Amino acid sequence: MLIGKRIKDLRIERGLSQQELGDIIGVTKVSVCGYENGTRTPSLETFALLADTFETTTDYLLGREVPVVFEETREYVGSISSEDIELIQELRHYPSLYDAMLKDVKRSVSLINKKLR
């Protein structure tokens, strides 16, 4: 179960024992073990606490988001659709346009929006 794997990976990454994580989110060590093994499902409230504790999103815990950008010590997590990927790939066929758009993304999008109206 992906939720359990992500909970376990994030817990270990932060150097927490199951007991410590349980104490933080207000459940027992047995509950945390059950979440990680897929034999228990956290309540919505507990699920939100897990996301807050790990400073991530519930979508990430559910496997609906993946890390998409890494910069030195920062990781930005978000979802990206196949349409978004297709757009980026198509733009990269036009390197000068792509580079120009990256210089001022907001302005570029605004100009495209005006053109499409």
C-alpha positions as CSV (number, residue, x, y, z in Angstrom):
1,M,0.0,0.0,0.0
2,L,1.5,3.3,-1.1
3,I,0.1,5.3,1.8
4,G,1.9,3.0,4.3
5,K,5.1,3.1,2.4
6,R,5.1,6.9,2.2
7,I,4.3,7.2,5.9
8,K,7.1,4.8,6.8
9,D,9.6,6.5,4.5
10,L,8.8,9.9,5.8
11,R,9.0,8.8,9.4
12,I,12.4,7.1,8.9
13,E,13.7,10.1,6.9
14,R,12.9,12.3,9.9
15,G,14.4,9.9,12.4
16,L,11.2,9.2,14.2
17,S,10.3,5.9,15.8
18,Q,6.7,4.6,15.4
19,Q,6.1,5.5,19.1
20,E,7.4,9.1,18.6
21,L,5.2,9.6,15.5
22,G,2.2,8.2,17.4
23,D,2.8,10.6,20.2
24,I,3.0,13.5,17.8
25,I,-0.3,12.7,16.0
26,G,-2.1,11.3,19.1
27,V,-2.3,7.6,18.2
28,T,-0.6,4.5,19.5
29,K,2.6,2.8,18.2
30,V,0.3,-0.1,17.1
31,S,-1.8,2.3,15.0
32,V,1.3,3.7,13.3
33,C,2.5,0.2,12.6
34,G,-0.9,-0.7,11.1
35,Y,-0.9,2.4,8.9
36,E,2.6,1.5,7.6
37,N,1.6,-2.2,7.0
38,G,-1.7,-1.3,5.4
39,T,-3.8,-3.2,8.0
40,R,-5.2,0.1,9.4
41,T,-6.4,3.3,7.7
42,P,-6.0,6.6,9.5
43,S,-9.0,8.8,10.1
44,L,-9.3,11.9,8.1
45,E,-8.2,14.0,11.1
46,T,-5.2,11.7,11.6
47,F,-4.4,11.7,7.9
48,A,-4.3,15.5,7.9
49,L,-2.1,15.5,11.0
50,L,0.3,13.1,9.2
51,A,0.5,15.5,6.3
52,D,1.1,18.5,8.6
53,T,3.7,16.6,10.6
54,F,5.6,15.6,7.5
55,E,5.1,19.0,5.9
56,T,3.6,17.5,2.8
57,T,0.2,17.1,1.2
58,T,-2.4,14.5,1.7
59,D,-2.2,14.0,-2.1
60,Y,1.5,13.1,-1.7
61,L,0.6,10.5,1.0
62,L,-2.1,9.1,-1.3
63,G,0.4,8.8,-4.1
64,R,-1.3,11.4,-6.2
65,E,1.7,13.8,-6.2
66,V,5.3,13.2,-7.0
67,P,8.4,15.4,-6.4
68,V,8.8,17.4,-9.6
69,V,11.5,20.0,-8.9
70,F,14.7,19.7,-6.8
71,E,16.9,22.7,-6.0
72,E,19.8,22.1,-3.7
73,T,18.1,21.6,-0.4
74,R,14.5,22.4,-1.4
75,E,12.1,19.9,-3.0
76,Y,8.8,21.2,-4.5
77,V,6.1,18.7,-4.5
78,G,3.1,19.0,-6.8
79,S,1.1,17.2,-9.3
80,I,1.7,17.5,-13.0
81,S,-0.7,16.2,-15.6
82,S,0.2,14.5,-18.9
83,E,-1.2,17.6,-20.6
84,D,1.3,19.8,-18.7
85,I,4.2,17.5,-19.7
86,E,3.0,17.6,-23.3
87,L,2.9,21.4,-23.3
88,I,6.5,21.6,-21.8
89,Q,7.8,19.1,-24.3
90,E,6.3,20.9,-27.2
91,L,7.6,24.3,-26.0
92,R,11.1,22.8,-25.8
93,H,11.0,22.3,-29.6
94,Y,11.3,26.1,-29.8
95,P,14.3,26.9,-27.6
96,S,14.3,30.7,-28.1
97,L,10.6,30.9,-27.3
98,Y,11.0,28.6,-24.3
99,D,13.9,30.7,-23.0
100,A,12.0,33.9,-23.5
101,M,9.0,32.6,-21.7
102,L,11.1,31.5,-18.7
103,K,12.6,34.9,-18.3
104,D,9.2,36.4,-17.3
105,V,6.7,33.6,-17.0
106,K,3.8,35.8,-15.7
107,R,4.3,38.3,-18.5
108,S,4.5,35.5,-21.1
109,V,1.3,33.9,-19.9
110,S,-0.5,37.2,-19.8
111,L,0.5,38.0,-23.4
112,I,-0.6,34.5,-24.6
113,N,-3.9,35.0,-22.7
114,K,-4.5,38.4,-24.4
115,K,-3.7,36.9,-27.8
116,L,-6.2,34.0,-27.3
117,R,-9.1,36.3,-26.4
